Amino acid sequence: MKDWRLLLTRPAGECEALAATLAEQGITSACMPLLAIEPLPETPEQRATILELDRYQAVIVVSKPAARLGLALVDRYWPQPPAGQRWFSVGAGTGAVLVDYGLDVHWPAEGDDSEALIVLPMLEAALAVPAPRVLILRGEEGREWLSERLRERGVHVDALSLYRRFCPNYPAEALPRRVEAERLNGLVVSSGQGLQSLVRLAADAWPRLAERLTLFVPSPRVADMAAELGACNVVDCRGASAAALLAALRSGRPMTMPPAGVQLTEGSGGSN
């Protein structure tokens, strides 16, 4: 496992925390955040929704930023969260933020994605009431799959956008040059949007990176996206947590990078 040399692409704070965890296991990594988080200004809609929080049988939180920003709103307008309300998170990391706040939270034991959450028995039980209502706390332009599946079951769903995600600006070829300079043999993404940012930033070097490096992804959905984009060595970690990544690293074998001098950037004379 110590032969892995990984490029981590999560938002800055999460990236550094993951790098520290990997270092404890003797795994080398480099941080290059491909997602940044910008909170959205509070709107009358946000305020009205939170003030009526007790209308919802369940609150679903899709990410750590959504958890932190959503709890800040709850703090602002509620002395304590509504009694008897069920809270759910897409993954254990987000769940931990909610648990630290004192909420009783449920999340899938395996898989950090909406597909795993929607079949959770506790969620089905929470919605087994007449005219159930669900509030989803998420980012701007978040994935609609969960909302659509719930509505198909007759659930009234409201989605509250709390932040937007964007890719920081990097110089051209910054990503492939980083991979080459640090002899990295694995890429780690934590979402579909992170994967899209990776491919966009890699630009002309993506086909070579996709062929030579192992790509670690958090779910079958993102694994399918990676395959469609040409990634040859994809590992589905079945979760975005550090524990899920470490388990995947233990089960895999590092790809060998080209010898020194064989570059991944254009114009180098490297093989395709």
NUTOR-530286 format. One record per residue (C-alpha): residue number from 1; residue in one letter; x, y, z. Coordinates in Angstrom, 2 decimals. Layout:
<rs>
<NUM, "A", <X, Y, Z>>;
...
</rs>
This chain:
<rs>
<1, "M", <0.00, 0.00, 0.00>>;
<2, "K", <2.92, 2.35, 0.61>>;
<3, "D", <3.77, 2.25, -3.10>>;
<4, "W", <0.79, 4.48, -3.85>>;
<5, "R", <1.44, 8.13, -4.67>>;
<6, "L", <-1.90, 9.91, -4.96>>;
<7, "L", <-3.27, 13.20, -6.21>>;
<8, "L", <-6.08, 14.33, -3.91>>;
<9, "T", <-8.67, 16.69, -5.38>>;
<10, "R", <-11.18, 17.44, -2.60>>;
<11, "P", <-11.85, 20.97, -1.31>>;
<12, "A", <-8.82, 22.38, 0.51>>;
<13, "G", <-9.65, 21.57, 4.14>>;
<14, "E", <-10.86, 18.06, 3.36>>;
<15, "C", <-7.88, 17.47, 1.10>>;
<16, "E", <-5.40, 18.31, 3.85>>;
<17, "A", <-7.23, 16.13, 6.39>>;
<18, "L", <-7.21, 13.17, 3.99>>;
<19, "A", <-3.51, 13.69, 3.23>>;
<20, "A", <-2.73, 13.57, 6.96>>;
<21, "T", <-4.70, 10.32, 7.36>>;
<22, "L", <-2.89, 8.75, 4.42>>;
<23, "A", <0.49, 9.89, 5.75>>;
<24, "E", <-0.20, 8.00, 8.97>>;
<25, "Q", <-0.37, 4.86, 6.82>>;
<26, "G", <2.84, 5.71, 4.99>>;
<27, "I", <1.04, 6.75, 1.79>>;
<28, "T", <2.40, 9.70, -0.17>>;
<29, "S", <-0.09, 12.20, -1.55>>;
<30, "A", <-0.28, 15.65, -3.10>>;
<31, "C", <-3.19, 18.08, -2.69>>;
<32, "M", <-4.68, 19.87, -5.67>>;
<33, "P", <-8.23, 20.91, -4.78>>;
<34, "L", <-10.47, 20.84, -7.84>>;
<35, "L", <-13.56, 21.99, -5.96>>;
<36, "A", <-13.98, 25.15, -3.92>>;
<37, "I", <-17.03, 26.02, -1.84>>;
<38, "E", <-18.74, 29.42, -1.81>>;
<39, "P", <-21.75, 29.88, 0.53>>;
<40, "L", <-24.78, 31.46, -1.11>>;
<41, "P", <-26.21, 34.63, 0.47>>;
<42, "E", <-29.19, 33.97, 2.70>>;
<43, "T", <-32.44, 34.53, 0.81>>;
<44, "P", <-36.05, 35.03, 1.94>>;
<45, "E", <-36.73, 31.52, 0.56>>;
<46, "Q", <-34.03, 30.01, 2.76>>;
<47, "R", <-35.34, 31.80, 5.82>>;
<48, "A", <-38.96, 30.83, 5.14>>;
<49, "T", <-38.03, 27.19, 4.57>>;
<50, "I", <-36.00, 26.91, 7.77>>;
<51, "L", <-38.69, 28.68, 9.79>>;
<52, "E", <-41.09, 25.95, 8.65>>;
<53, "L", <-38.64, 23.13, 9.28>>;
<54, "D", <-41.17, 21.24, 11.39>>;
<55, "R", <-43.32, 20.62, 8.30>>;
<56, "Y", <-40.88, 17.94, 7.11>>;
<57, "Q", <-40.87, 14.32, 8.25>>;
<58, "A", <-37.25, 13.98, 7.11>>;
<59, "V", <-34.29, 16.22, 6.31>>;
<60, "I", <-31.66, 14.83, 3.93>>;
<61, "V", <-28.19, 16.40, 3.85>>;
<62, "V", <-26.01, 15.58, 0.85>>;
<63, "S", <-22.57, 16.95, 1.84>>;
<64, "K", <-20.44, 18.35, 4.63>>;
<65, "P", <-20.79, 21.97, 3.39>>;
<66, "A", <-24.57, 21.51, 3.27>>;
<67, "A", <-24.49, 20.16, 6.82>>;
<68, "R", <-22.43, 23.04, 8.22>>;
<69, "L", <-24.37, 25.78, 6.43>>;
<70, "G", <-27.73, 24.17, 7.10>>;
<71, "L", <-27.00, 23.79, 10.80>>;
<72, "A", <-25.96, 27.44, 10.96>>;
<73, "L", <-29.42, 28.38, 9.65>>;
<74, "V", <-31.12, 26.05, 12.12>>;
<75, "D", <-29.10, 27.64, 14.92>>;
<76, "R", <-30.21, 31.06, 13.81>>;
<77, "Y", <-33.95, 30.39, 13.80>>;
<78, "W", <-34.60, 27.40, 16.08>>;
<79, "P", <-33.73, 27.13, 19.80>>;
<80, "Q", <-33.53, 23.39, 19.07>>;
<81, "P", <-34.45, 21.27, 16.03>>;
<82, "P", <-38.06, 20.04, 15.80>>;
<83, "A", <-38.72, 17.04, 18.04>>;
<84, "G", <-39.19, 13.69, 16.34>>;
<85, "Q", <-37.80, 14.82, 13.01>>;
<86, "R", <-35.62, 12.28, 11.18>>;
<87, "W", <-32.31, 13.41, 9.70>>;
<88, "F", <-30.40, 11.52, 7.02>>;
<89, "S", <-27.06, 11.98, 5.27>>;
<90, "V", <-25.72, 10.56, 2.05>>;
<91, "G", <-22.48, 9.45, 3.75>>;
<92, "A", <-20.75, 8.89, 7.06>>;
<93, "G", <-18.60, 12.04, 6.86>>;
<94, "T", <-21.63, 14.29, 6.48>>;
<95, "G", <-23.42, 12.26, 9.13>>;
<96, "A", <-20.61, 12.89, 11.61>>;
<97, "V", <-21.09, 16.67, 11.26>>;
<98, "L", <-24.78, 16.26, 12.11>>;
<99, "V", <-24.09, 13.86, 14.98>>;
<100, "D", <-21.64, 16.36, 16.49>>;
<101, "Y", <-24.50, 18.87, 16.51>>;
<102, "G", <-26.55, 16.43, 18.58>>;
<103, "L", <-28.92, 15.08, 15.93>>;
<104, "D", <-30.03, 11.48, 15.56>>;
<105, "V", <-28.82, 10.76, 12.03>>;
<106, "H", <-29.00, 7.75, 9.71>>;
<107, "W", <-26.91, 6.96, 6.63>>;
<108, "P", <-26.13, 3.90, 4.49>>;
<109, "A", <-23.65, 1.44, 5.97>>;
<110, "E", <-22.12, 0.96, 2.52>>;
<111, "G", <-21.98, 3.49, -0.28>>;
<112, "D", <-21.89, 7.28, -0.06>>;
<113, "D", <-24.51, 8.03, -2.70>>;
<114, "S", <-28.19, 8.71, -3.23>>;
<115, "E", <-28.75, 5.22, -4.62>>;
<116, "A", <-27.69, 3.69, -1.31>>;
<117, "L", <-29.65, 6.19, 0.77>>;
<118, "I", <-33.00, 5.80, -0.95>>;
<119, "V", <-33.25, 2.10, -0.03>>;
<120, "L", <-32.37, 2.74, 3.63>>;
<121, "P", <-35.13, 1.13, 5.77>>;
<122, "M", <-35.12, 4.04, 8.24>>;
<123, "L", <-35.87, 6.49, 5.42>>;
<124, "E", <-38.72, 4.35, 4.17>>;
<125, "A", <-40.12, 4.18, 7.72>>;
<126, "A", <-39.87, 7.97, 8.16>>;
<127, "L", <-41.91, 8.50, 4.99>>;
<128, "A", <-44.60, 5.93, 5.81>>;
<129, "V", <-47.11, 8.66, 6.70>>;
<130, "P", <-49.86, 10.39, 4.71>>;
<131, "A", <-48.49, 13.11, 2.38>>;
<132, "P", <-44.85, 12.90, 3.54>>;
<133, "R", <-42.57, 15.90, 3.09>>;
<134, "V", <-38.78, 15.89, 2.73>>;
<135, "L", <-36.28, 18.77, 2.78>>;
<136, "I", <-32.97, 18.24, 0.96>>;
<137, "L", <-30.03, 20.47, 1.92>>;
<138, "R", <-27.54, 20.62, -0.93>>;
<139, "G", <-25.40, 22.74, -3.23>>;
<140, "E", <-26.58, 24.90, -6.11>>;
<141, "E", <-27.45, 22.86, -9.20>>;
<142, "G", <-27.25, 19.70, -7.16>>;
<143, "R", <-28.09, 16.32, -8.63>>;
<144, "E", <-31.86, 15.81, -9.07>>;
<145, "W", <-31.91, 11.99, -8.98>>;
<146, "L", <-32.90, 11.66, -5.32>>;
<147, "S", <-35.64, 14.30, -5.56>>;
<148, "E", <-37.08, 12.63, -8.65>>;
<149, "R", <-37.15, 9.15, -7.10>>;
<150, "L", <-38.81, 10.44, -3.94>>;
<151, "R", <-41.45, 12.34, -5.91>>;
<152, "E", <-42.21, 9.18, -7.84>>;
<153, "R", <-43.16, 7.67, -4.48>>;
<154, "G", <-45.58, 10.48, -3.75>>;
<155, "V", <-43.25, 12.45, -1.46>>;
<156, "H", <-43.36, 16.26, -1.50>>;
<157, "V", <-39.72, 17.34, -1.86>>;
<158, "D", <-38.21, 20.79, -1.31>>;
<159, "A", <-34.53, 21.39, -2.07>>;
<160, "L", <-32.65, 24.20, -0.37>>;
<161, "S", <-29.43, 25.30, -2.11>>;
<162, "L", <-26.86, 26.61, 0.36>>;
<163, "Y", <-23.60, 26.89, -1.61>>;
<164, "R", <-22.05, 26.64, -5.02>>;
<165, "R", <-19.03, 24.61, -6.06>>;
<166, "F", <-16.46, 25.71, -8.61>>;
<167, "C", <-13.03, 24.70, -9.83>>;
<168, "P", <-10.21, 27.01, -8.70>>;
<169, "N", <-8.09, 28.60, -11.40>>;
<170, "Y", <-4.85, 26.80, -12.24>>;
<171, "P", <-2.30, 27.49, -14.98>>;
<172, "A", <-2.50, 25.43, -18.14>>;
<173, "E", <-0.88, 21.99, -17.74>>;
<174, "A", <-0.60, 22.45, -13.96>>;
<175, "L", <-2.23, 19.10, -13.27>>;
<176, "P", <-0.19, 16.84, -15.60>>;
<177, "R", <3.01, 18.63, -14.59>>;
<178, "R", <2.19, 17.98, -10.92>>;
<179, "V", <1.57, 14.30, -11.64>>;
<180, "E", <4.84, 14.04, -13.54>>;
<181, "A", <6.97, 16.01, -11.06>>;
<182, "E", <5.80, 14.02, -8.03>>;
<183, "R", <5.71, 10.62, -9.79>>;
<184, "L", <2.06, 10.11, -8.86>>;
<185, "N", <0.31, 6.87, -9.82>>;
<186, "G", <-3.25, 7.45, -8.60>>;
<187, "L", <-5.95, 10.10, -8.83>>;
<188, "V", <-8.71, 10.46, -6.21>>;
<189, "V", <-12.03, 12.21, -6.87>>;
<190, "S", <-14.96, 12.45, -4.47>>;
<191, "S", <-17.82, 13.38, -6.82>>;
<192, "G", <-18.95, 13.54, -10.41>>;
<193, "Q", <-18.30, 17.28, -10.49>>;
<194, "G", <-14.78, 16.69, -9.18>>;
<195, "L", <-14.20, 14.18, -11.99>>;
<196, "Q", <-15.40, 16.66, -14.60>>;
<197, "S", <-13.04, 19.30, -13.20>>;
<198, "L", <-10.18, 16.80, -13.32>>;
<199, "V", <-10.78, 15.95, -16.97>>;
<200, "R", <-11.21, 19.61, -17.92>>;
<201, "L", <-8.00, 20.67, -16.16>>;
<202, "A", <-6.00, 17.74, -17.57>>;
<203, "A", <-7.06, 18.87, -21.07>>;
<204, "D", <-4.90, 17.25, -23.78>>;
<205, "A", <-3.05, 15.15, -21.20>>;
<206, "W", <-6.24, 13.38, -20.05>>;
<207, "P", <-5.99, 10.38, -22.44>>;
<208, "R", <-2.48, 9.61, -21.16>>;
<209, "L", <-3.46, 10.09, -17.52>>;
<210, "A", <-6.58, 7.99, -18.06>>;
<211, "E", <-4.49, 5.17, -19.48>>;
<212, "R", <-1.58, 5.18, -17.05>>;
<213, "L", <-3.01, 6.12, -13.64>>;
<214, "T", <-5.52, 4.42, -11.39>>;
<215, "L", <-8.60, 6.55, -10.72>>;
<216, "F", <-10.33, 6.14, -7.34>>;
<217, "V", <-14.00, 7.18, -7.32>>;
<218, "P", <-16.72, 7.14, -4.62>>;
<219, "S", <-19.61, 5.33, -6.29>>;
<220, "P", <-20.76, 3.16, -9.21>>;
<221, "R", <-22.31, 6.23, -10.85>>;
<222, "V", <-19.00, 8.11, -10.90>>;
<223, "A", <-17.21, 4.91, -11.98>>;
<224, "D", <-19.52, 4.73, -14.99>>;
<225, "M", <-18.82, 8.40, -15.76>>;
<226, "A", <-15.07, 7.74, -15.58>>;
<227, "A", <-15.32, 4.77, -17.93>>;
<228, "E", <-17.32, 6.83, -20.43>>;
<229, "L", <-14.60, 9.48, -20.26>>;
<230, "G", <-11.94, 6.90, -21.15>>;
<231, "A", <-10.42, 6.01, -17.77>>;
<232, "C", <-8.86, 2.56, -18.06>>;
<233, "N", <-8.12, 1.76, -14.41>>;
<234, "V", <-11.10, 2.74, -12.24>>;
<235, "V", <-11.57, 1.64, -8.62>>;
<236, "D", <-14.98, 2.17, -7.02>>;
<237, "C", <-14.29, 2.79, -3.32>>;
<238, "R", <-18.02, 2.52, -2.49>>;
<239, "G", <-17.73, 5.65, -0.41>>;
<240, "A", <-15.93, 8.97, -0.19>>;
<241, "S", <-14.50, 8.53, 3.31>>;
<242, "A", <-10.85, 8.04, 4.17>>;
<243, "A", <-11.70, 4.53, 5.42>>;
<244, "A", <-13.28, 3.62, 2.07>>;
<245, "L", <-10.24, 4.89, 0.18>>;
<246, "L", <-7.82, 3.02, 2.44>>;
<247, "A", <-9.76, -0.21, 1.96>>;
<248, "A", <-9.58, 0.25, -1.81>>;
<249, "L", <-5.85, 0.99, -1.66>>;
<250, "R", <-5.24, -2.20, 0.30>>;
<251, "S", <-7.00, -4.27, -2.32>>;
<252, "G", <-5.36, -2.70, -5.37>>;
<253, "R", <-1.90, -2.67, -6.90>>;
<254, "P", <-0.24, 0.60, -7.89>>;
<255, "M", <0.23, 1.34, -11.57>>;
<256, "T", <3.83, 1.99, -12.60>>;
<257, "M", <4.53, 5.47, -13.87>>;
<258, "P", <6.66, 5.96, -17.01>>;
<259, "P", <10.42, 6.27, -16.43>>;
<260, "A", <11.79, 9.69, -15.57>>;
<261, "G", <12.02, 11.82, -18.68>>;
<262, "V", <8.88, 10.37, -20.28>>;
<263, "Q", <6.51, 13.27, -19.75>>;
<264, "L", <2.74, 13.43, -19.66>>;
<265, "T", <2.44, 16.91, -21.14>>;
<266, "E", <2.21, 17.67, -24.84>>;
<267, "G", <5.32, 18.17, -26.89>>;
<268, "S", <7.43, 15.92, -24.68>>;
<269, "G", <7.94, 13.04, -27.07>>;
<270, "G", <6.24, 10.71, -24.57>>;
<271, "S", <4.22, 7.78, -25.86>>;
<272, "N", <0.42, 7.89, -26.17>>;
</rs>
